[in-house]
Amino acid sequence: MTRKIGFYAVVAYVLYGLFFYWYLFQYTSPTLPFEFQGSKADPSTFLNSRELVLSEEYSRVRNFLFFISTPFEWLLYLFILLFGFSKTFKKWGESSAKYKPLQTAIYLFWLNLTAFFMTFPLGYISYSLSKTYHISTQSFPSWMKDELIDFWVNYVILYLIVIVLYWLMRKSQKKWWLYAWLLSIPFTLFLTFIQPVVIDPLYNDFTPLKDKALEAEILKLASASNIPANHVFEVNMSDKTSALNAYVTGIGSNARIVLWDTSLKELENDEILFVMAHEMAHYVEKHIYIGIGISLFFSLFGLYFVYKLMHWIVHRWGHALKISKVEDIHSLPLVLLLISMLLFTVNPVTNLISRYEEKRADNYAVQLTEDPEAGIVTFQKLAKTGLSEVNPPLLVKIFRYSHPTMLERISKLEEESIRLQNQQQ
């Protein structure tokens, strides 16, 4: 049974990979619909011929890596169970430490280390791809530093979750999923609150915006939106990427509006103000809190499904997977596999909600700045510096795009620009 499960899993993964290779490299075409050709959303109007080719090549390979990476993670966790590595990691923990929390820490270290090394090649290929196409400016030592920070941050967070989760499993075999969800509410809020001041600074340096004249203009926009902001933060990203970005992070008193320094270098002031107005919309419309609420909503059903699926899978294939009891720590790879599969499944829904919020933020920026032309140029520059697809294939949009496509965003702003011009005449 063990060999059969492993064989069918590998065959399914290979067929899945072949499908997406065919879909991305053979079936889909970057050609724009006729009605958008020659418009400001047409990449041929703001990219030269070489940039058009590079954008197409880069996007296809990057999308292919995305689609094969997550199922590879599932395959990895499955084989960790099938070959008994999870039970071995548990034994190492029990033989190395006397106390249960320390045993769990050792088990989790070996599990995470195995996952890190097995997924490292795909991560390195993605990094090398970005370097080859001059999206990434990050040196290998700097990239490795970020990878190691990722490892330890994820390790600490996962350790806290696992300790509580398996304690609940042992205490209440039928209701642990509900108690876990209730505890996840304050934990999620806590992580979101501390992220801007504890986690994000581990990766980059954040400072108040140095251009005080620009900051005054941004704060004027914030005042018009009734946002009690005193600072705008800039982050040093030019050592890592040439791409442009800005975002809102954190909640409560730790909420921040952040600009990458690459955006400051590449964008004009009116374009930066449009970007800032867009980010302010997320604050005004409570998108961060809505996002937390949606995440908690899905996690409630997700934990329930994991609970049901765990018992069904262990009852049917527990022997092959080397799992005797759901509440035993060596069942963790199955938990991680199921959670990853559920997250991948609901990704189209969460992306759809996010695209709706981003569309509203674009509309808000137009209303606040009354300058859709600045938005058009901004999005053209975003596409140019990031070699982004203007009109991605449908499955790419569904599974990857948390923002509307550049085709949708630019064409909408072009309509707004024409409408404003007609009003002024």
MIGUTOR-91002 format. One record per atom (N, C-alpha, C): x, y, z. Coordinates in steps of 0.05 Angstrom, whole numbers, padded with zeros to 5 digits, always signed. Each point is the difference from the previous one (the first is absolute). Layout:
BEGIN
XYZ...
END
This chain:
BEGIN
+00017-00024+00000-00017+00024+00000+00017+00025+00000+00022-00001+00016+00018+00023+00001+00012+00007-00027+00009-00020-00014+00012+00004-00027-00021+00010-00020-00024-00011+00002-00022+00007-00018-00007+00030+00004-00003+00008+00025-00007+00028+00006+00022+00019-00011+00025-00007+00005+00023+00016-00010+00001+00001-00030-00005-00023-00013+00001-00001-00029-00022+00018-00013-00024-00003+00010-00022+00016-00011+00003+00029+00006+00012+00007+00023+00005+00028+00006+00020+00013-00019+00021-00015-00006+00020+00010-00019-00012+00003-00028-00015-00020-00009-00013+00001-00026-00019+00024-00002-00016+00004+00021-00018+00023+00000+00015+00026-00001+00022+00002+00014+00016+00025+00000+00012+00005-00027+00010-00021-00013+00012+00003-00027-00021+00009-00020-00023-00013+00001-00022+00007-00019-00009+00029+00005-00002+00007+00025-00007+00028+00008+00020+00020-00012+00026-00006+00004+00021+00017-00011+00000+00002-00030-00005-00023-00013-00002+00001-00030-00024+00016-00009-00022-00002+00014-00023+00016-00008+00006+00030+00002+00012+00009+00022+00006+00029+00002+00022+00008-00019+00019-00018-00006+00020+00007-00020-00014+00005-00027-00018-00018-00008-00015+00003-00025-00017+00025+00001-00014+00005+00022-00018+00023+00003+00015+00026-00003+00023+00002+00014+00015+00026+00001+00017+00005-00025+00012-00022-00010+00020+00004-00022-00011-00006-00028-00023-00014-00001-00011-00008-00026-00028+00011-00006-00017-00001+00020-00028+00006-00004-00006+00030+00001+00011+00014+00020-00007+00028+00004+00017+00018-00018-00010+00024-00005+00014+00020-00016-00002+00027+00013+00021+00016-00001+00000+00027+00012-00015+00021-00017-00010-00008-00022-00014+00019-00018-00023+00013+00014-00002+00026-00002-00022+00015+00012-00025-00003-00017-00024+00002+00013-00025+00002-00016+00002+00025-00018-00012-00002-00023+00002+00020-00021-00007+00028+00011-00021+00002+00017-00009+00026+00009+00020+00015+00017+00020-00015+00011+00020+00013+00018+00026+00006-00014+00003-00010-00025+00025+00004-00014+00003+00030-00007+00023+00011+00006+00006+00028-00005-00009+00019+00022-00014-00012+00020-00008+00017+00023+00023+00003+00020-00004+00015+00021+00021+00004+00019+00006-00025+00017-00018-00019-00002+00004-00026+00013+00016-00019-00017+00004+00006-00025+00015-00017-00018+00029+00002+00007+00013-00022+00008+00028+00002+00008+00019+00009-00022-00008-00003-00025+00017+00009-00022+00002+00030-00001-00017+00014+00015+00001+00030+00000+00019+00010+00021+00008-00017+00020+00019+00009+00020+00023-00019+00005+00001-00022-00014+00023-00019+00001+00012-00002-00028+00027-00001-00001+00012-00004-00027-00002-00030-00007+00009-00007-00024-00003-00028-00010+00014-00020+00018+00024+00008+00010+00015-00019+00017-00014-00004+00026-00010+00022+00012-00014-00002+00025-00026-00017-00003-00013+00002-00023-00024-00017-00004+00007-00029+00000+00022-00007-00013+00009-00028-00001+00008-00010+00028+00016+00017+00014+00009-00008+00027-00024-00003+00019-00019+00018-00003-00024-00002+00018-00015-00026-00005-00003-00008-00025-00014-00024-00006+00015-00025+00011+00027+00000-00005+00016-00023+00009+00000-00002+00031+00005+00023+00013+00002+00000+00029-00026-00008+00013-00022+00010-00011-00026-00005+00012-00007-00030-00002+00005-00012-00024-00007-00028-00003+00016-00018+00019+00026+00005+00002+00016-00017+00018-00008+00004+00029-00004+00025+00007-00007+00006+00028-00027-00012+00007-00019+00001-00018-00026-00012+00005+00002-00030+00002+00016-00012-00017+00004-00029+00001+00012-00009+00026+00019+00015+00010+00013-00005+00026-00021+00002+00022-00018+00019-00002-00021+00003+00020-00017-00025+00001-00009-00009-00023-00019-00022-00001+00012-00027+00008+00026-00003-00004+00012-00026+00008+00011+00000+00028+00004+00024+00012+00012+00001+00026-00018-00010+00023-00025+00009+00000-00018-00007+00022-00006-00030+00000-00007-00012-00023-00004-00030+00000+00026-00015+00007+00023+00011-00007+00025-00013+00008+00002-00001+00031-00010+00020+00013-00001+00000+00029-00018-00022+00010-00022-00004-00013-00018-00022+00008+00014-00027-00003+00013-00003-00023+00015-00025-00005+00021-00005+00021+00014+00021+00008+00021-00001+00020-00011-00010+00026-00022+00012+00010-00012-00009+00026-00010-00028-00002-00011-00008-00023-00010-00027-00004+00023-00020+00003+00023+00005-00013+00022-00018+00001+00014+00000+00027-00001+00022+00015+00011+00000+00027-00016-00020+00017-00026-00002-00005-00017-00019+00015+00005-00028-00011-00001-00004-00026+00002-00027-00012+00026-00014+00007+00022+00015+00000+00026-00012+00006+00007+00000+00030-00019+00009+00016+00004-00002+00029+00019+00021+00012+00006+00021-00015+00018+00021+00010-00013+00014+00024-00026+00004-00001-00014+00014+00021+00003-00015+00027-00003-00027-00001+00003-00016+00024+00029+00001+00010+00019+00000-00020+00028+00002+00008+00007+00026+00014-00011+00022-00011+00004+00027+00013-00011+00000+00028-00023-00013+00004-00011-00002+00027+00018-00016+00019+00011-00022-00010+00018-00016+00017+00025+00016+00007+00010+00015-00019+00024+00017+00006-00007+00020+00022-00023+00012-00001-00008+00018+00021-00003-00013+00027-00012-00024+00000-00004-00014+00026+00027-00010+00011+00019-00007-00017+00026-00010+00010+00019+00023+00008-00007+00024-00009+00018+00023+00005-00009+00018+00023-00025-00003+00008-00010+00018+00021-00020-00014+00018-00003+00009+00024-00018-00013+00020-00028+00012-00001-00001+00026-00005-00026+00014+00003-00013+00003-00028-00027-00003+00001-00016-00001-00024+00004+00025-00018-00001+00025+00011+00003+00023-00017+00027+00000-00015+00021-00009+00013+00026-00001-00013+00001-00022-00021-00013-00022+00006-00002-00022-00020-00014+00010-00025-00021+00015+00004-00015+00012-00023+00018+00019-00016+00016+00016+00015+00017+00020-00013+00021-00015-00017+00011-00022+00009+00020-00015-00015-00013-00013-00024-00024-00012+00004-00014-00012-00023-00006+00021-00021-00010+00023+00008-00007+00021-00019+00024+00011-00015+00023+00001+00014+00024+00009-00012+00008-00018-00023+00000-00026+00004+00008-00019-00021-00020+00000-00023-00026+00002+00007-00020+00001-00021+00003+00025-00017+00004+00023+00013+00003+00025-00015+00026+00000-00016+00021-00011+00011+00026-00001-00014-00002-00017-00025-00013-00023+00002-00004-00017-00023-00016+00015-00022-00022+00013+00008-00016+00014-00019+00016+00023-00013+00017+00013+00016+00016+00023-00009+00019-00010-00022+00014-00022+00005+00020-00010-00019-00013-00011-00025-00024-00013+00003-00013-00012-00023-00013+00021-00018-00008+00022+00011-00013+00021-00016+00020+00022-00008+00025-00002+00010+00020+00020-00006+00006+00003-00030+00002-00022-00015+00005+00003-00029-00020+00017-00015-00026-00004+00006-00021+00016-00013+00003+00030+00008+00006+00005+00026+00004+00027+00009+00023+00013-00014+00022-00015-00003+00024+00011-00013-00005+00005-00029-00015-00018-00014-00007+00004-00028-00016+00026-00003-00019+00005+00018-00016+00024-00001+00018+00025+00004+00018-00002+00020+00019+00022+00004+00018+00005-00024+00011-00021-00011+00017+00003-00024-00015+00011-00024-00025-00008-00002-00017+00011-00022-00003+00030+00003-00005+00009+00024-00003+00029+00004+00026+00014-00005+00022-00012+00007+00027+00012-00005+00005+00002-00030-00006-00022-00014+00005-00001-00029-00015+00021-00015-00025+00006+00009-00017+00020-00014+00002+00027+00014+00020+00003+00018+00006+00026+00012-00024+00011+00016-00017-00018+00011-00020+00009+00019+00012+00001+00028+00016-00020+00006+00013-00001+00026+00028+00013-00003+00007+00016+00020+00027+00012+00001+00014-00011+00025-00011-00020+00012+00010-00010+00026+00023-00020-00004+00021+00003+00016+00022-00018-00001-00008-00027+00012+00015-00021-00007-00007-00026+00011+00002-00001+00031+00021+00011+00012+00001+00000+00029-00024+00014+00013-00009+00023-00012-00023+00014+00011-00025-00017-00003-00003-00013-00023-00023-00018-00005+00000-00023+00020+00023-00012+00005+00002-00022+00019-00007+00010+00028+00008+00024+00007-00006+00011+00026-00030+00002+00003-00014+00010-00020-00030+00001+00001-00012-00028+00002+00011-00019-00014-00010-00027+00001+00003-00012+00029+00023+00006+00012+00004-00010+00027-00018+00014+00021-00004+00026-00004-00019+00014+00017-00028-00012-00003-00008-00005-00025-00025-00013-00005-00003-00027+00015+00022-00015-00002+00000-00026+00014-00005+00002+00029+00014+00019+00014-00002+00002+00029-00026+00013+00008-00009+00020-00014-00025+00013+00006-00023-00020-00003+00000-00015-00022-00021-00020-00004+00002-00022+00021+00024-00007+00007+00004-00021+00020-00012+00008+00027+00006+00024+00009-00010+00010+00026-00031+00001+00000-00011+00012-00021-00029+00002-00002-00013-00027-00001+00011-00018-00017-00011-00027-00002+00002-00016+00026+00022+00004+00014+00004-00014+00026-00022+00008+00020-00005+00026+00001-00021+00009+00019-00027-00011-00008-00006-00002-00026-00025-00011-00009-00002-00030+00005+00022-00014-00006+00000-00029+00003-00003-00009+00029+00014+00014+00018-00002-00007+00029-00029+00002+00009-00013+00022-00007-00028+00004+00009-00018-00020-00014+00004-00003-00027-00018-00016-00016-00001-00029+00009+00024-00012+00005+00001-00028+00008-00008-00004+00029+00003+00020+00016-00010-00001+00028-00031-00001-00001-00012+00016-00017-00029+00000-00003-00010-00027-00012+00015-00011-00019-00007-00026-00011-00001-00021+00021+00019+00000+00018+00001-00020+00021-00022+00004+00021-00007+00025+00005-00020+00007+00021-00028-00004-00010-00005+00006-00026-00027-00001-00011+00001-00010-00029-00002-00026-00003+00003-00011-00027-00022+00008-00019-00024+00008+00010-00022+00007-00017-00004+00030-00004+00010+00016+00018-00004+00029-00002+00025+00017-00002+00023-00014-00004+00025+00015-00001+00001+00021-00022-00013-00006-00022-00001+00018-00023-00013+00026+00007-00022-00001+00016-00014+00024+00008+00016+00016+00020+00012-00013+00020+00016+00014+00019+00025+00013-00013+00011-00015-00019+00023+00011-00015-00008+00025-00015-00023+00000-00012-00009+00023-00015-00005+00024+00019-00012-00005+00023-00005+00022+00019+00026+00013+00009+00021-00017+00005+00026+00011+00008+00014+00014-00023-00007-00008-00025+00013+00013-00023-00008+00029-00003-00023+00008+00011-00009+00027-00003+00019+00020+00013+00005-00003+00026+00020+00019+00012+00028-00003-00011+00007-00025-00007+00027-00005-00011+00004+00015-00026-00020-00002-00018+00001+00014-00026+00002+00030+00004-00017+00011+00017+00000+00029+00006+00027+00008+00011+00012-00016+00017+00026+00006+00012+00022+00001-00021+00000-00021-00017+00021-00001-00021-00003+00024-00020-00025+00007-00007-00005+00023-00018+00009+00026+00013-00003+00002+00027+00007+00024+00014+00030+00003+00002+00014-00022+00005+00029+00003+00005+00017-00002-00026-00013-00009-00022+00015-00003-00025+00016+00024-00009-00012+00025+00000+00015+00023-00010+00024+00007+00018-00001-00006+00025+00021+00010+00019+00018-00022+00009-00007-00026-00004+00017-00022+00009+00010-00017-00023-00018-00009-00017+00007-00019-00021+00012+00014-00025-00014+00020-00011+00009+00013-00024+00028+00012+00002+00008+00013+00023+00027+00011+00002+00022-00021+00000-00007-00026+00004+00021-00020-00002+00011-00002-00028-00017+00007-00020+00008-00003-00028+00010+00026-00013-00011+00023+00009+00007+00025-00013+00001+00023+00021+00012+00022-00009+00001+00024+00018-00023+00019-00007-00016+00007+00020-00022+00018-00004+00007+00027+00014-00004+00022-00015+00005+00026+00011-00023+00019-00008-00005+00022+00015-00019+00019-00009+00009+00012-00027-00020+00007-00017+00006+00010-00026+00019+00025+00002+00022-00001-00015+00020+00021+00002-00009+00026-00014-00014-00003-00022-00010+00023-00015-00024+00013+00015+00006+00020+00017-00021+00011+00017-00021+00016-00015+00008+00011-00023-00020+00014-00016-00020-00020-00012+00010-00023-00009-00017-00021-00010-00017-00011+00022+00012-00004+00024-00015-00011+00022-00022+00019+00008+00004+00026-00002-00021+00020+00007-00023-00003-00019+00006-00004-00026-00021-00004-00020-00016-00026+00005+00014-00021+00008-00013-00025+00006-00017+00002+00025+00010+00014+00020-00015+00003+00025-00025+00018-00005+00003+00018-00019-00024+00017-00008-00022-00018-00011+00008-00019-00017-00019-00020-00010-00012-00016+00022+00017-00008+00019-00009-00016+00023-00021+00016+00016+00006+00025+00004-00019+00017+00015-00027+00002-00014+00001+00002-00027-00025+00002-00015-00016-00026+00002+00014-00022+00007-00013-00026+00003-00006-00007+00029+00005+00020+00018-00004-00004+00029+00017-00022+00011+00025-00002-00011+00018-00020+00010+00020+00014+00020+00001-00009+00025+00017+00012+00020+00029-00008-00004+00012+00006-00023+00028-00008-00005+00019+00023+00006+00023-00007+00012+00021+00020+00006+00025-00005-00017+00002-00024-00010+00024-00007-00015-00007-00019-00024+00016+00002-00020+00000-00020-00022+00028-00012+00001+00001-00027-00002+00025-00014+00002+00010-00008-00028+00027+00001-00002+00013-00010-00024+00018-00024+00009+00002-00019-00018+00016-00024+00006+00021-00003-00022+00024-00007+00008+00022-00004-00018-00003-00027-00015-00010+00001-00024-00004-00024-00016+00018+00000-00025+00013+00022-00006+00016+00001-00025+00024-00019+00000+00008-00009+00024+00022-00020+00001-00010-00028-00006-00027-00003-00003-00011-00026-00004-00016-00003-00026-00012+00022-00009-00017-00002-00024-00001+00027-00015-00007-00002-00025-00005+00025-00016-00030+00005-00002-00016-00018+00010-00029+00003-00002-00010+00022+00018-00024+00010-00005-00012+00021+00016-00023-00011+00017-00004+00013+00023-00022-00009+00017-00005+00020+00022-00024-00002+00011-00008+00014+00025-00022-00017+00012-00004+00003+00026-00020-00017+00013-00008+00011+00027-00022-00011+00011-00009+00007+00027+00004-00026+00016+00010+00003+00024+00004-00024+00017-00006+00007+00029-00006-00021+00016-00005+00005+00028-00028+00009+00006-00007+00001+00026-00026+00009+00009+00004+00018+00024-00021+00016+00006+00001+00017+00024+00022+00020-00002+00014+00004+00023+00021+00021+00001+00025-00008-00016+00001-00026-00007+00024-00009-00016-00005+00000-00030-00023+00009-00009-00006+00001-00028+00019+00019-00014+00010-00008-00024+00020+00016-00014-00007+00001-00030+00005+00023-00012+00000+00003-00029+00030+00000-00008+00008-00018-00018+00028-00004-00006+00004+00003-00030+00022+00014-00007+00008+00004-00028+00028-00013-00003+00003-00016-00021+00027-00009-00007+00016+00023-00011+00026-00001+00006+00017+00022-00010+00003-00001-00031-00005-00024-00011+00000-00002-00030-00023+00017-00011-00022+00000+00013-00023+00016-00009+00007+00030+00001+00014+00008+00021+00008+00028+00004+00019+00009-00023+00016-00019-00009+00020+00007-00020-00012+00000-00028-00020-00017-00005-00010-00004-00027-00025+00017-00006-00015+00007+00021-00026+00013-00004+00002+00030+00005-00016+00015-00015-00002+00029+00005-00018+00005+00024+00000+00024+00011-00016+00005+00024-00029-00005-00004-00011+00008-00023-00029-00004-00004-00007-00029-00002+00019-00016-00010-00004-00029-00001+00001-00013+00027+00019+00010+00017+00002-00010+00027-00025+00007+00016-00011+00024-00004-00024+00008+00014-00024-00017-00008+00000-00008-00026-00022-00019-00008+00003-00027+00014+00025-00010+00002+00005-00025+00014-00008+00002+00029+00007+00023+00012-00006+00004+00029-00031+00002+00004-00013+00013-00019-00029+00001+00003-00013-00027-00002+00012-00017-00018-00010-00028-00002+00004-00014+00026+00024+00003+00012+00005-00014+00026-00017+00010+00022-00006+00026+00000-00018+00012+00020-00028-00012-00001-00008-00007-00024-00027-00012-00004-00002-00026+00016+00022-00015+00002-00001-00025+00015-00005+00006+00030+00011+00022+00009-00004+00008+00028-00028+00010+00004-00009+00018-00018-00027+00012+00002-00022-00021-00001+00003-00019-00018-00021-00021-00003+00005-00025+00017+00019+00002+00018+00005-00022+00020+00006-00026-00014+00015+00001-00021+00006-00025-00015+00017-00019+00016+00018+00011+00017+00017-00018+00016-00017-00016+00020-00019+00013+00013-00018-00014+00018-00018-00019-00014-00010+00008-00024-00016-00018-00016+00016-00025-00007+00025+00004-00007+00017-00022-00008+00004-00019+00024+00004+00011+00024+00003-00017+00023-00026-00016+00005-00023+00014-00003-00026-00013+00004-00004-00023-00020+00007+00005-00025-00003-00021-00021+00019-00024+00006+00024+00007+00009+00019-00021+00006-00010-00018+00023-00011+00013+00021-00011-00015+00023-00024-00016-00008-00017+00011-00018-00023-00015-00010+00008-00025-00014+00019+00002-00018+00009-00023-00015+00015-00020+00018+00015+00011+00020+00015-00018+00018-00019-00017+00017-00023+00010+00007-00020-00015+00016-00008-00025-00016-00008+00003-00024-00008-00022-00017+00024-00018-00007+00023+00014-00004+00024-00015-00007+00008-00019+00022+00000+00009+00025+00007-00017+00022-00020-00023+00004-00025+00006-00005-00020-00022+00001+00005-00021-00021+00006+00009-00024+00005-00019-00022+00025-00016+00006+00021+00013+00011+00025-00014+00007-00007-00022+00021-00016+00008+00020-00008-00019+00021-00014-00025-00013-00019+00005-00017-00015-00022-00013+00018-00017-00018+00016+00014-00017+00017-00014-00019+00022-00016+00015+00011+00011+00021+00021-00013+00015-00010-00027+00010-00023-00001+00012-00011-00025+00011-00006-00020-00022-00011+00010-00022-00007-00017-00023+00025-00012-00012+00021+00017-00005+00025-00010-00012+00015-00019+00018+00001+00007+00026+00015-00018+00018-00015-00027+00003-00026+00001+00000-00016-00025+00002+00005-00017-00025+00002+00013-00023+00002-00016-00025+00029-00006-00008+00018+00019+00003+00027-00004-00009+00021+00005+00022-00008-00001+00025+00018+00006+00022+00024-00018+00000-00004-00026-00006+00023-00019+00000+00021+00008-00021-00010+00006-00024+00019+00007-00022+00015+00026+00006-00015+00019+00013+00012+00026+00007+00016+00000+00026+00001-00023+00013+00014-00003+00026-00012+00018+00022-00026+00004-00001-00014+00016+00020-00019-00019+00015+00004-00002+00026-00017-00017+00016-00023+00016+00013+00006+00025+00007-00020+00017+00013+00002+00028-00010-00024+00012-00004+00000+00028-00010+00015+00019+00018-00003-00004+00027+00011+00018+00019+00030-00004+00006+00012-00018-00015+00029-00005+00003+00015+00021-00017+00022+00011+00010+00014+00022-00013+00010-00008-00028+00005-00026-00004+00011-00007-00027-00022+00000-00022-00025+00008+00007-00020+00004-00020+00001+00029-00011+00018+00016+00010+00002+00029-00008+00003+00003-00030+00017-00016-00014+00002+00004-00029-00027-00002-00014-00017-00018+00010-00027-00003-00012-00017+00026+00005+00002+00011+00024-00014+00025+00006+00010+00022-00019+00026+00003-00003+00011+00020-00018-00008-00004-00029+00000-00025-00008-00008-00007-00028-00029+00008-00005-00018-00007+00019-00028+00006-00004-00005+00031+00001+00013+00013+00019-00003+00030+00001+00009+00013-00025+00023-00009-00011+00011+00011-00025-00019-00005-00023-00012-00023-00001-00019-00007-00022-00025+00017+00002-00010+00004+00025-00024+00016+00004+00005+00030-00007+00024+00010+00007+00007+00027-00006+00002+00004-00030+00011-00019-00014+00002+00001-00029-00028+00000-00013-00018-00016+00012-00027-00002-00011-00016+00026+00003+00003+00013+00023-00015+00025+00005+00014+00024-00011+00024-00003-00010+00015+00023-00011-00015+00016-00021-00014-00013-00019-00015+00015-00019-00022+00018+00013-00012-00010+00022-00020+00016+00013+00012+00024+00014+00022-00004+00015+00013+00022+00014+00011+00020-00019+00011-00010-00023+00010+00019-00020-00022+00016-00013-00023-00012-00004-00023+00014-00011-00009+00023+00018-00001-00006+00026-00007+00021+00020+00021+00022+00000+00026-00008-00001+00021+00020+00001+00000+00017-00025-00006-00012-00023-00001+00016-00025-00023+00021+00001-00022-00008+00013-00022+00019+00004+00008+00023+00017+00015-00005+00022+00009+00021+00018+00021+00018-00014+00017-00012-00016+00020+00016-00015-00013+00018-00021-00021-00011-00012-00015+00017-00019-00013+00024+00013-00011-00005+00024-00011+00023+00015+00021+00020+00009+00024-00011+00006+00022+00018+00008+00009+00017-00024+00000-00011-00024+00007+00015-00024-00021+00022-00004-00025-00007+00003-00022+00020-00003+00003+00023+00020+00007-00008+00025+00003+00020+00021+00023+00019-00007+00022-00011-00010+00023+00016-00007-00007+00020-00022-00016-00008-00019-00009+00019-00021-00017+00022+00012-00018-00007+00018-00017+00020+00012+00016+00020+00017+00020-00011+00015+00015+00017+00018+00020+00018-00015+00013-00010-00020+00021+00015-00014-00011+00014-00025-00022-00010-00011-00011+00009-00026+00022+00000-00021+00017-00020+00000+00022-00002-00018+00004-00028-00011-00019-00010-00016+00003-00028-00010+00024-00003-00018+00009+00022-00013+00024-00003-00017+00024-00008+00016+00002+00011+00025+00023-00008+00017-00002-00030+00006-00024-00010+00004-00004-00028+00005+00008-00017-00024-00007+00009-00024+00007-00015-00024+00030-00002-00003+00014+00022+00003+00030-00001-00003+00012-00018+00022-00011+00002+00024+00010-00016+00023-00003-00030-00007-00023-00008-00009-00004-00029-00006+00017-00009-00024+00005+00018-00019+00018-00006-00022+00028-00005+00010+00009+00017+00019+00027-00003+00011+00002-00025+00017-00022-00007+00015+00000-00024+00016+00003-00025-00018-00014+00000-00023+00002-00022-00019+00027-00001-00012+00012+00023-00006+00026+00001-00013+00022-00010+00018+00001+00011+00025+00022-00008+00018-00002-00028+00010-00025-00011+00002-00004-00027+00009-00003-00020-00022+00002+00009-00025-00006-00018-00023-00026-00015+00004-00020+00014+00009-00026-00013+00006-00017-00004-00025-00015-00021+00001-00020-00004-00022-00022+00020+00002-00007+00012-00021-00023+00018-00001-00026-00015-00001+00000-00022-00015-00025-00016-00003+00007-00029+00005+00002-00010+00025+00009-00027+00006-00022-00021-00008+00009-00025-00004-00020-00021-00005-00020-00003+00022-00023-00011-00006-00022-00001+00019+00008-00014+00026+00012-00023-00002+00007-00016+00025+00021+00015+00016+00018+00015-00013+00020+00016+00014-00014+00022+00016-00019+00013-00013-00015+00021+00013-00015-00011+00024-00014-00022-00004-00016-00012+00021+00016-00008+00025+00023-00013-00005+00016-00011+00022+00021+00019+00011+00010+00019-00016+00023+00016+00008-00007+00029+00005-00020+00011-00013-00003+00029+00000-00018+00010+00023+00012+00013+00020-00016+00012+00021-00008+00029-00007+00011+00009-00023-00007+00027-00011-00013-00004-00028-00016+00019-00009-00010-00002-00028+00024+00000-00018-00003-00011-00024+00022+00000-00019+00006+00029-00009+00024+00004-00010+00007+00027-00010-00018+00009-00023-00009-00020-00016-00018+00007-00021-00026+00012+00011-00011-00012+00021-00024+00010+00012+00004+00026+00014+00023+00003+00014+00004+00024+00016+00006+00024-00018+00017-00003-00020+00007+00022-00018-00024+00008-00017-00014-00020-00011-00022+00007-00018-00022+00014+00016-00004-00007+00025-00020+00013+00017+00008+00029+00005+00026+00004+00006+00010+00028+00004-00002+00016-00025+00005-00013-00023-00002+00015-00025-00029+00009-00005-00019-00016+00007-00028+00008-00002-00006+00023+00019+00011-00001+00024-00004+00022+00020+00013+00026-00010+00023-00003-00012+00014+00024-00011-00016+00013-00022-00012-00016-00018-00016+00011-00021-00025+00013+00012-00012-00013+00020-00024+00011+00012+00006+00027+00014+00022+00003+00014+00007+00025+00013+00006+00022-00021+00013-00008-00021+00006+00020-00021-00026+00010-00013-00019-00017-00004-00026+00008-00011-00015+00019+00019+00002-00005+00026-00013+00017+00020+00013+00028+00000+00026+00001-00004+00013+00026+00001-00004+00017-00025-00009-00013-00022-00004+00015-00025-00027+00014+00000
END
